[in-house]
Amino acid sequence: MMNRLRAMREPLKYVQGRDALLKFHEEMGYMGKRWLFVCSGSGYKACHDKIETSFGDLDDYRRYELFSGISSNGEVARMQAIVEEDCIDTVVAVGGGSAVDTAKATAYYAGKHIVIIPTVAATDAPCTGLSVIYNDDHSFDKYLFYPTNPDAVMVDSTVIANAPVRFLIAGMGDALGTYFEGR
């Protein structure tokens, strides 16, 4: 009889709650003082003010960068250049699956911490150890598998609740698909 191993991989830290982003720095501050937030447009609008409030009067360096909308090699390289130029300690994804995949790849290649702030319940990207990467012409390039899952995931349930309903429905479909993949 073959011995079957089972393993579970998850983020090192998971924080969830109403207006959780108001505690972003309190929960994540141990990861450094220089932050790059890789944001979707809607993610920036939904999260920026709460994140800024969490820093209060602290002088941590914070850069918010809107990403192009696709997790492409060129976009990851652009974010990597910012990480190097600005001496970033931690990359933070703010948005949906593509923003998350871009930030995870950026942090991985740069050897930095990664925090995920999902803004929709549409995918499992926030908690997984992989990214889907595209070529700059939007054609598929590869699945990028990481040795670990993200350092932290912070879910502000108010942000998720205010997202369009279609993303919750998409998330239910993704969860069903993942269930059958796992079996």
CORVENUR-V485213 format. One record per run of one state. SS is the DSSP state (a for helix, b for strand, c for the rest). FROM is the first residue (numbers start at 1). TO is the last residue. If there is no record, write none. Layout:
ss = [SS/SS]
from = [FROM/FROM]
to = [TO/TO]
//
This chain:
ss = [c/b/c/a/c/b/c/a/c/b/c/b/a/c/b/c/a/c/b/c/a/c/b/c/b/c/b/a/c/a/c]
from = [1/13/18/20/32/34/40/41/56/61/67/72/73/86/90/96/97/111/113/119/125/128/130/135/140/146/152/157/162/165/183]
to = [12/17/19/31/33/39/40/55/60/66/71/72/85/89/95/96/110/112/118/124/127/129/134/139/145/151/156/161/164/182/183]
//
